[in-house]
Amino acid sequence: MDLPKVTLTTVEVVEPDARWPEMFAAAAAWLQKVFGENFERIHHIGSTAIPGIKAKPIIDMLLEVKDIEQVDGLNGVLGAAGYGPPYGEFGLVGRRYFPRTINGRRSHNLHIYQHDNPAIVRHLALRDYMIAHPDEAQVYSELKASLAVRFRYDFEAYMDGKDAYIKEMEQRALRWWQESR
């Protein structure tokens, strides 16, 4: 099955923005209302959730729901608010993915999982590990910034450039997560 292409025209990595937590909170409050009884919890993930590091100015959110099958019934409501088109699982079993675009610019990425999906831990462990290890987070920050300059018009190459580092950091994060619990 062919996956839809991520359609970012340029890769932009910017300095940390104090408004990112507020942008997450506003989106989270709206999503909690939209998902109602199916809403379990929501997390700010990705680089905009890590204090002091550079990031693409896109708020990544991980929404946990009670029943993933109910999510598809909200495609129209989400689409009317700019979340869409829905990408479905987009390569990750059990996930629903909705990019949000406002005025032609990506502003949010919404990743939805059923509350018991084991992939949730991977996202939270990586976020929490980088918060707890700011020196490593800064290395990642500088890697992203240099890749964004090098591959400004090639999103796939930018992502490929981060891949090995992210996988390595993710493994350290998961070990750290298990040891710290």
N, C-alpha and C positions, 0 to 999 in steps of 0.2 A: 504494500500500500504506500503510495506517495504521500508524504507529509506536506502540508502547506509551507511555503517559504516565509521566513521571518522577514518582514519588509521594512528594515531600517535603512535609510538612504545614506546616512553618515554615522560614524561612530564618534560619539562625543563623551569624553570623560572630564568631569569638572571637579573643582574644589568642593569640599563638604559644604552643605547648605543647612543652616539651622532650621529651615522650614520643613525639612523632610519628615521629622516625626509628626508635625502638625498635618502634613498632607496625608500621611498614613492614617492618623486618627480620624480625619474627616471621612476618608474613604471607608474605613472600618466601621464607623457609626452608620453610614448609609447601607453598607452591605449587611450589617446585623439586622436592620429593619427589613431589607429585601428578602433575606433568607429565613427570617422569622423562626419558627419552631425547629427548622432544620439546622440552624446555626449552632455550632458547638463552641468554637473560639477562632480568633484570627491572630496571626503573627506578622510582624514586620520582619522581613528577611532580606537577604541580598546586601549589597554594599551600602545602600542608603541607610541601613539599620546599624552600621558599624560606625561609631563616633570617630571623627577625625580622618577618615580616608576618602580618597577621590572615588567617584562613581559616575556611571551613566546616570543622568538625572531622571531616573525611572524608578518609581516606588514598587518594589516587589512585595507581594503579600501572599501568605499561605493561609487559606481559609479551610478550617476543619468543619465538616458537616456530618450530621448523623447518618444520612443516606445519600450516597453519591448519585444514585439513579434519579433523584428528584432535581438535580441541578439542571439537567437538560430542559426541563420545563420553564426555566427562567431565562432562556436565551434571548427572548424578545425584550424583557425588562432590562437585562444587562446591556443588550445591544443599543437600546434607546439612550443609555447613559454613556455610550462610547466604548463599552466593553465588547469588542467583537471585530470581525465575526468570530464565533466560537471555533477554537482549533481542536476541540475534543481532547483526547489523551495526549496528542502531540508527542508521541514517542515514549511516554511514560505510562505504563499500565496503571489504571485506577485514578488517574489525574484528569481534571478538566482545566484547560488553559484558556484564558481570555486576556489578550492585550487590550489596553485602553488607549485610545488616541483622541486627543482634543486639539482642534485647530491644526490638524495635520502633523502633530507631534505626539510620539508615544509618551505617556505620562505614568502609566501603571502597568504592571503585569500581575494578573490574578491567577494563582495556582490553587486549585481546589482539590482536596483529598477527603475521603471518608476518614473520620477520626481515628480509626484503628489501622490505617495504612502505615506500614513500617518505613516508607520513604520520608515521612514527616520528621523522624529523628535525624536523618541525614542533613536536612535543611537547618534544623534548629541547632544541631551540634556544631555545624560549620559556623553559623552566626555567633553562637556563644563562645566558641573557641577563639575566634578572631577578636571578640570583645575582651576576652581574658588574656589574650596575647597580642597587645598592640604593636609590638615590634614586627611580628609576622604579618599583621594586618597592613602595616606600612610597606612591607616588601611587596605584598599583593597590590597595594595601591599604586606603587611606582611601576610595577609590571603592566597594569592596565593602562596607565597613562602613556607609557612608551608604546604599547601596542596600538593604542588609539591614534597616535601620531603616525605610526608606520602603516596602519591599515585603515585609515580614515574612511575610505570608500569601499571597504571590503569586510562586511560584518562577519562573514564566515571565517575569514583568515584571522580576524580579531579573536573570535571564539576559539578557534583551533590553537592560537598562541597561548591562551590561558589554560587549555584543557589539562595538560600534564601537571601543572602546578596545582590546579584545583583538585585534581584526583589525589595527589600526594597530601595536600592539606586536609582534604576530607578524611583520609585514612587516619591522620594524626588526630583530627577532631573527634572521630568516632571512638578511638582508643581513650582519649581524654574524657569524653562524655561518659563512657562506661566506668572508668576509674573514679570519676568524681561523683558518681551516683551512689 
